[in-house]
Amino acid sequence: QVQLVESGGGLAQVGGSLRLSCAASGRTLTQEAMGWFRQPPGKEREFVAAIRWSTGRIYYADSVRGRFTLSRDRAKNAVYLQMNSLKPEDTAVYYCATAPAPIQSTMASLRAYDVWGQGTQVTVSS
């Protein structure tokens, strides 16, 4: 079993920055990808960014590309989400998740991920 611990998040102003962290422990060798999703108030959970461990390829949602940067620390089994130029519509609960190998569906699909973090609130105020 894999466990995920998220940290970071909080309150930021429009145009500001925040950094999220997610550390995985347990049977991490069975995992092929780690990603970030978010759930805005009253909306469904949506894809933000993800990385495939084997290739290092990173995927972004169009809504965050160019503003958010996902990075990883393989030694720590951790991923980070640097969020810059924040907008009010970035307000959401952000979740870290891992996907086992082989990847089911696509990297952006919730169905590909089987372990989820507890979520961390990000609020962007104008």
WOVENKA-V603739 format. One record per residue. N is the residue number from 0. OMEGA is omega in whole degrees, -180 to 180 (999 if undefined). Layout:
# WOVENKA-V603739
n:N omega:OMEGA
n:N omega:OMEGA
This chain:
# WOVENKA-V603739
n:0 omega:179
n:1 omega:174
n:2 omega:-180
n:3 omega:177
n:4 omega:-179
n:5 omega:173
n:6 omega:-177
n:7 omega:-177
n:8 omega:-179
n:9 omega:-176
n:10 omega:177
n:11 omega:176
n:12 omega:176
n:13 omega:-178
n:14 omega:-179
n:15 omega:-176
n:16 omega:172
n:17 omega:179
n:18 omega:177
n:19 omega:177
n:20 omega:177
n:21 omega:179
n:22 omega:-180
n:23 omega:176
n:24 omega:-178
n:25 omega:-175
n:26 omega:-175
n:27 omega:-179
n:28 omega:179
n:29 omega:-175
n:30 omega:-178
n:31 omega:-176
n:32 omega:171
n:33 omega:-177
n:34 omega:175
n:35 omega:173
n:36 omega:177
n:37 omega:179
n:38 omega:177
n:39 omega:180
n:40 omega:177
n:41 omega:-178
n:42 omega:180
n:43 omega:178
n:44 omega:-177
n:45 omega:-179
n:46 omega:176
n:47 omega:-178
n:48 omega:179
n:49 omega:177
n:50 omega:175
n:51 omega:-174
n:52 omega:-171
n:53 omega:-176
n:54 omega:-176
n:55 omega:180
n:56 omega:-177
n:57 omega:-179
n:58 omega:179
n:59 omega:168
n:60 omega:-179
n:61 omega:-176
n:62 omega:-178
n:63 omega:-177
n:64 omega:-178
n:65 omega:179
n:66 omega:-179
n:67 omega:178
n:68 omega:176
n:69 omega:175
n:70 omega:-177
n:71 omega:171
n:72 omega:-174
n:73 omega:-179
n:74 omega:-179
n:75 omega:-176
n:76 omega:-176
n:77 omega:172
n:78 omega:-178
n:79 omega:177
n:80 omega:176
n:81 omega:-176
n:82 omega:180
n:83 omega:179
n:84 omega:-175
n:85 omega:180
n:86 omega:178
n:87 omega:-180
n:88 omega:173
n:89 omega:178
n:90 omega:-176
n:91 omega:166
n:92 omega:-178
n:93 omega:-178
n:94 omega:170
n:95 omega:-179
n:96 omega:176
n:97 omega:-179
n:98 omega:179
n:99 omega:174
n:100 omega:-8
n:101 omega:-180
n:102 omega:176
n:103 omega:-179
n:104 omega:-179
n:105 omega:-180
n:106 omega:-178
n:107 omega:-176
n:108 omega:176
n:109 omega:-176
n:110 omega:-179
n:111 omega:-171
n:112 omega:-176
n:113 omega:178
n:114 omega:-175
n:115 omega:174
n:116 omega:-175
n:117 omega:-180
n:118 omega:177
n:119 omega:-175
n:120 omega:172
n:121 omega:179
n:122 omega:180
n:123 omega:-177
n:124 omega:180
n:125 omega:999
